[in-house]
Amino acid sequence: MKLQNIVFPVDFSGRSHAAAPFVQSLARRYGATITLLHAIQPLPPMYFDMGAVYPEAFDQEPLTATLEARLRAFADEEFPRMATRCSVLNGEPARVIVDCAHELDAGMIALPTHGYGLFRRALLGSVTSKVLHDSRVPVWTSAHCTEASHRAHPQPRLILAAIDLKSEAEHTLETALEMARDMGAAVEILHIEPEGHVTSAVPEVEVERVLVGAAAAGAIDVEERREERTEVITNGESVAGVVRRVALLKRADLVVIGRGSMHGNLLERMHSHAYSVICESPCPVLSV
C-alpha cells in the first residue's frame, strides 16, 4: 500500500483517542506522516431587518491558535516521536477532510465515527457519508470507537475482504492481501451473491480468478493464510447483515470493502452498501 500520508481528523473526543492506536500502528509500519486535522465549521449568517444578511464577525486567530495547541498536545500524547503535522482549517468538515487528503495525495483517511449501540445507523453522521461519497482515498472507519476503552486493534490478526466480483473486486482483494502480508494477518475472502444467482461452481472459479489477479498485481504469495467462502443472500438478509454475521463468526479485526463506481444498479455498486456495512460491522472497515 502507498501510505506516505495518513489524514486523521480529530474532534478531541474519546473516538479520536480510540482510533489512535490503529493509526499509530499503520504509520510506524509504513513510515507515514500523520496529518492531524480539525475543521472549524463556518458560523451561520445573522439576519436583520429588511432581509439583509450579515456574517457574524469574531476574532478567529485566538480560536485557531488554541485548537492548534490542542492538536499538538494530542499528537504528543498519542504519537510520541513520530512524524506528525497539525492543521486547523475553516470550512465544511467533509469538504475540508476530502480536499486535504487529495492535496496531500494521502494513502488513507482514518475517520472515527460517532455510532452508539443500536442507534448508530441513525447517528453515524453526514460527515462520514459525504467523505465516503467524495473521497478518492481509502477511508478507514469504525462505528465502535465511542470511547478510549474501545480502542481499535492496532494490528489486525484476521482481515475479512468482502467482494461482489464487480470491477473493483481485484483492487479490494489486493489491498486486503497487501495489508495482511505487511501485518502478518490471515485473510478470509467473503463473496456475496444474491439469491438465485448461484447455480454452479462459477462463483468459486471467479473468486479464484480475482484472487490470482490481485496477487499478481501486488506480487503477493497467497498460498498461505487465506480462506474463501461464498454466502448467498436469502430471506431478505442484507449485504451488511451478511458481512456482520461472518465478521462475528470469524472474529475479524478489519473488514475491507470496495465502494464501486458511481453508476450501475445496486448489485453493481458496493458503494451503495458501504454506509450500511460500516454501521453494522462489529469491527473497523476500510473502504477502498
C-alpha positions as CSV (number, residue, x, y, z in Angstrom):
1,M,0.0,0.0,0.0
2,K,1.0,3.6,-0.6
3,L,0.9,5.1,2.8
4,Q,3.2,8.1,2.9
5,N,0.5,10.3,4.4
6,I,-2.5,9.5,6.7
7,V,-5.1,12.1,7.3
8,F,-6.6,11.8,10.7
9,P,-9.5,14.2,11.5
10,V,-9.6,14.8,15.3
11,D,-12.5,16.2,17.2
12,F,-10.9,15.7,20.7
13,S,-13.5,13.2,21.8
14,G,-12.9,9.7,23.1
15,R,-13.5,8.4,19.5
16,S,-10.3,10.1,18.3
17,H,-8.3,8.6,21.2
18,A,-9.8,5.2,20.5
19,A,-8.8,5.2,16.8
20,A,-5.2,6.5,17.5
21,P,-3.6,3.0,18.2
22,F,-4.6,1.8,14.7
23,V,-3.3,5.0,13.1
24,Q,-0.1,4.8,15.0
25,S,0.5,1.1,14.1
26,L,-0.1,1.9,10.3
27,A,2.1,5.0,10.4
28,R,5.0,3.2,12.1
29,R,4.8,0.2,9.8
30,Y,4.7,2.2,6.6
31,G,6.8,5.2,7.7
32,A,3.9,7.5,7.1
33,T,3.4,11.1,8.2
34,I,0.2,11.6,10.2
35,T,-1.8,14.8,9.4
36,L,-4.0,15.7,12.4
37,L,-6.8,17.8,11.0
38,H,-9.5,19.8,12.7
39,A,-12.2,21.7,10.7
40,I,-13.8,24.9,12.0
41,Q,-17.4,24.9,10.8
42,P,-18.4,28.3,9.4
43,L,-20.9,30.1,11.6
44,P,-24.3,30.7,10.1
45,P,-25.2,34.3,8.9
46,M,-27.2,36.6,11.1
47,Y,-30.4,38.0,9.7
48,F,-31.5,41.6,10.4
49,D,-34.4,43.8,9.2
50,M,-35.1,44.3,5.6
51,G,-33.8,40.9,4.7
52,A,-30.1,42.0,4.8
53,V,-27.7,39.3,5.8
54,Y,-24.5,39.9,7.7
55,P,-21.9,37.3,8.7
56,E,-21.1,37.2,12.4
57,A,-17.7,38.8,12.9
58,F,-15.3,37.5,15.5
59,D,-11.6,37.2,16.1
60,Q,-10.7,33.8,14.8
61,E,-7.0,33.8,15.4
62,P,-7.1,33.0,19.1
63,L,-9.5,30.1,18.4
64,T,-7.2,28.7,15.7
65,A,-4.2,29.0,17.9
66,T,-6.0,27.3,20.8
67,L,-7.1,24.4,18.5
68,E,-3.6,24.0,17.0
69,A,-2.2,23.8,20.5
70,R,-4.7,21.1,21.4
71,L,-3.9,19.2,18.2
72,R,-0.2,19.3,19.1
73,A,-0.9,18.1,22.6
74,F,-3.0,15.2,21.1
75,A,-0.1,14.4,18.8
76,D,2.4,14.4,21.7
77,E,0.1,12.1,23.7
78,E,-0.9,9.6,21.0
79,F,2.0,9.7,18.5
80,P,5.2,10.5,20.5
81,R,8.4,10.8,18.5
82,M,6.5,10.3,15.2
83,A,6.2,12.4,12.1
84,T,3.1,14.5,12.5
85,R,1.7,17.7,11.2
86,C,-1.2,19.7,12.7
87,S,-3.7,21.7,10.7
88,V,-6.7,23.7,11.6
89,L,-8.8,24.7,8.6
90,N,-12.0,26.6,8.0
91,G,-14.9,25.0,6.1
92,E,-17.5,22.4,6.0
93,P,-15.8,19.4,7.7
94,A,-16.3,16.7,5.0
95,R,-15.1,19.0,2.3
96,V,-12.1,20.0,4.3
97,I,-11.2,16.4,5.0
98,V,-11.5,15.3,1.4
99,D,-9.7,18.3,0.0
100,C,-6.8,17.9,2.4
101,A,-6.4,14.2,1.6
102,H,-6.4,14.8,-2.1
103,E,-4.0,17.7,-1.9
104,L,-1.6,15.6,0.2
105,D,-2.0,12.5,-2.0
106,A,-2.8,10.7,1.2
107,G,-2.9,6.9,1.3
108,M,-5.8,6.8,3.8
109,I,-8.3,8.9,5.7
110,A,-8.8,7.5,9.3
111,L,-12.2,8.7,10.3
112,P,-13.6,7.5,13.6
113,T,-17.4,7.8,13.6
114,H,-20.0,8.5,16.3
115,G,-22.2,5.5,16.5
116,Y,-23.9,4.4,19.7
117,G,-25.2,0.9,20.1
118,L,-28.4,0.1,18.3
119,F,-28.8,3.7,17.2
120,R,-25.5,4.0,15.4
121,R,-27.1,3.7,12.0
122,A,-29.0,7.0,12.6
123,L,-26.1,8.7,14.3
124,L,-23.2,7.8,12.1
125,G,-23.2,11.3,10.7
126,S,-23.4,13.2,7.5
127,V,-19.7,13.9,7.5
128,T,-18.9,10.2,7.2
129,S,-21.4,9.8,4.4
130,K,-20.0,12.8,2.4
131,V,-16.4,11.7,2.9
132,L,-17.2,8.1,1.7
133,H,-19.1,9.6,-1.3
134,D,-16.5,12.2,-2.4
135,S,-13.1,10.7,-1.4
136,R,-10.8,9.1,-4.0
137,V,-8.7,8.0,-1.0
138,P,-9.3,4.8,1.0
139,V,-11.3,5.6,4.1
140,W,-10.9,3.7,7.4
141,T,-13.9,4.0,9.7
142,S,-15.2,2.5,12.9
143,A,-18.6,2.9,14.5
144,H,-17.3,1.4,17.7
145,C,-14.6,4.0,18.7
146,T,-17.0,5.7,21.1
147,E,-14.6,5.9,24.0
148,A,-11.0,5.3,24.8
149,S,-11.8,1.9,26.4
150,H,-12.8,0.6,23.0
151,R,-9.6,1.2,21.2
152,A,-9.2,-0.2,17.6
153,H,-7.0,-3.2,17.4
154,P,-3.5,-1.8,16.4
155,Q,-2.5,-4.9,14.4
156,P,-5.3,-6.9,12.8
157,R,-5.0,-10.7,13.1
158,L,-7.8,-11.6,10.6
159,I,-8.9,-9.4,7.7
160,L,-12.2,-10.1,6.0
161,A,-12.3,-9.0,2.3
162,A,-15.9,-8.7,1.2
163,I,-16.3,-8.6,-2.6
164,D,-19.1,-8.9,-5.2
165,L,-16.9,-9.8,-8.2
166,K,-17.5,-6.5,-9.9
167,S,-14.9,-4.2,-11.4
168,E,-13.4,-3.1,-8.0
169,A,-13.1,-6.6,-6.5
170,E,-9.5,-7.1,-7.6
171,H,-8.4,-3.8,-6.1
172,T,-10.2,-4.6,-2.9
173,L,-8.5,-8.0,-2.6
174,E,-5.1,-6.6,-3.5
175,T,-5.4,-4.1,-0.7
176,A,-6.5,-6.7,1.8
177,L,-3.7,-9.1,0.8
178,E,-1.1,-6.4,1.0
179,M,-2.2,-5.3,4.5
180,A,-2.3,-9.0,5.6
181,R,1.2,-9.6,4.2
182,D,2.6,-6.5,5.9
183,M,0.9,-7.2,9.3
184,G,1.3,-11.0,9.4
185,A,-2.5,-11.4,9.3
186,A,-4.8,-14.0,7.8
187,V,-7.3,-13.1,5.1
188,E,-10.8,-14.5,4.6
189,I,-12.5,-13.7,1.3
190,L,-16.2,-13.3,1.5
191,H,-18.0,-13.4,-1.8
192,I,-21.7,-12.4,-1.5
193,E,-24.3,-13.5,-4.1
194,P,-28.0,-12.6,-4.2
195,E,-30.4,-15.5,-4.0
196,G,-30.9,-17.3,-7.4
197,H,-27.5,-16.2,-8.8
198,V,-25.5,-19.2,-7.6
199,T,-26.3,-22.1,-10.0
200,S,-22.9,-23.8,-10.4
201,A,-19.3,-23.6,-9.3
202,V,-18.7,-20.5,-11.4
203,P,-18.6,-18.0,-8.4
204,E,-15.8,-20.1,-6.8
205,V,-13.9,-20.0,-10.1
206,E,-14.4,-16.3,-10.4
207,V,-13.2,-15.7,-6.9
208,E,-10.1,-17.6,-7.6
209,R,-9.5,-15.7,-10.8
210,V,-9.9,-12.4,-9.0
211,L,-7.6,-13.6,-6.2
212,V,-4.9,-14.6,-8.7
213,G,-5.2,-11.2,-10.4
214,A,-4.9,-9.3,-7.2
215,A,-2.0,-11.3,-6.0
216,A,-0.1,-10.8,-9.3
217,A,-0.8,-7.0,-9.2
218,G,0.7,-6.9,-5.7
219,A,3.4,-9.5,-6.3
220,I,1.9,-11.4,-3.3
221,D,2.1,-15.1,-2.5
222,V,-1.4,-16.1,-1.4
223,E,-0.9,-19.8,-0.8
224,E,-0.8,-19.3,2.9
225,R,-3.1,-17.7,5.5
226,R,-6.2,-17.3,3.4
227,E,-9.6,-18.9,3.1
228,E,-12.6,-18.4,0.8
229,R,-16.3,-18.7,1.2
230,T,-19.4,-17.8,-0.8
231,E,-22.5,-16.5,1.1
232,V,-25.9,-16.4,-0.6
233,I,-28.3,-13.7,0.5
234,T,-31.6,-15.3,1.4
235,N,-34.7,-14.5,3.4
236,G,-34.3,-10.8,2.9
237,E,-30.9,-10.6,4.7
238,S,-28.9,-7.5,3.6
239,V,-25.3,-7.3,2.4
240,A,-24.4,-5.5,5.6
241,G,-26.1,-8.3,7.6
242,V,-24.1,-11.0,5.9
243,V,-20.8,-9.1,6.4
244,R,-21.6,-8.6,10.1
245,R,-22.6,-12.2,10.6
246,V,-19.4,-13.6,9.0
247,A,-17.2,-11.0,10.7
248,L,-18.6,-12.0,14.1
249,L,-18.2,-15.7,13.3
250,K,-14.6,-15.3,12.2
251,R,-13.7,-12.7,14.8
252,A,-12.4,-10.4,12.2
253,D,-10.4,-7.4,13.3
254,L,-10.8,-5.5,10.0
255,V,-13.3,-5.6,7.1
256,V,-12.1,-4.4,3.6
257,I,-14.7,-3.5,1.1
258,G,-14.8,-1.7,-2.3
259,R,-17.0,1.3,-2.8
260,G,-17.6,0.6,-6.5
261,S,-18.4,3.0,-9.3
262,M,-20.9,5.8,-9.1
263,H,-23.0,4.2,-11.8
264,G,-24.9,0.9,-12.3
265,N,-27.6,-0.9,-10.3
266,L,-27.4,-1.8,-6.7
267,L,-25.7,-5.1,-7.2
268,E,-23.0,-3.4,-9.2
269,R,-22.2,-0.8,-6.6
270,M,-20.6,-1.8,-3.3
271,H,-20.7,1.9,-2.8
272,S,-24.4,1.6,-2.2
273,H,-23.7,-0.8,0.7
274,A,-20.6,0.8,2.2
275,Y,-22.5,3.0,4.6
276,S,-24.7,0.2,6.0
277,V,-21.7,-2.1,6.3
278,I,-19.9,0.5,8.4
279,C,-22.9,0.9,10.5
280,E,-23.4,-2.7,11.2
281,S,-19.8,-4.1,11.2
282,P,-18.5,-5.4,14.5
283,C,-15.0,-4.1,13.7
284,P,-13.4,-1.3,11.7
285,V,-14.0,-1.1,8.0
286,L,-11.6,0.0,5.3
287,S,-13.4,1.3,2.1
288,V,-11.1,1.3,-0.9
